[in-house]
Structure formats: C-alpha cells, structure tokens
Amino acid sequence: MSKNFFLILQLQIALDERGLTSLVRKQITLKLVNAKCYICKKKLS
C-alpha cells in the first residue's frame, strides 16, 4: 500500500477523534475506496 493511503488513514482517525459528522466520515471513506480501486485498476492494466 502507498504511503498516501496511510496518511489519509491517519487523517481519518484524527478527524474521527474530533467527532466529525458521519456524513463527512462517509465521504472520506468513499474517497479511500475509490483511491484503492484506482490503484488496483492501474496494477491490473
């Protein structure tokens, strides 16, 4: 996994600790999933 993925994960955890709304968390999670899919597609192609 890329270094960026871990940075985003750390950011997500930091935001979680601040108690952000679930909507924001969902958006971040969605971006993470999309990024992972993009990386996987690049590897496959």
N, C-alpha and C positions, 0 to 999 in steps of 0.2 A: 504493500500500500504506500501511497505517496505521503510525503511529509505534510503537504497541504491538507490531506484528509485528517491527519491527527490534529493539525492546528484548528481546523473547523470543528472537530470533535471537542477539543479543549474549550473553544469559544462557546459551543453549545452548552457544555457543562457549566461554564461561568455564567451564561445567561440564565440557565436553569436555577442556579443558586440565587439569582436576583429575583426569582419568582415572576418571570415574564408570562404573559398570557399563553394559553395552549395554542392559540392561533399562530402566534409568532413561532412557537416551537414546531408546529406542523410545517410551516413554510421552510424553516431551516432543515428539517428532516427531509422534506421533499427535495430540496436543493442537493442535499447529501446523496440521496438515492439517485437523482439524475446525474450527478457527477460520477458516481460509481458506475452507472450504466454506460456513460460516455467513455470512461476509461476501459471498461470491458469490451465495448464495441471496437475501440481503437486496437486493442490487443488481438481481437478476433480477425479484424480485417487485414 
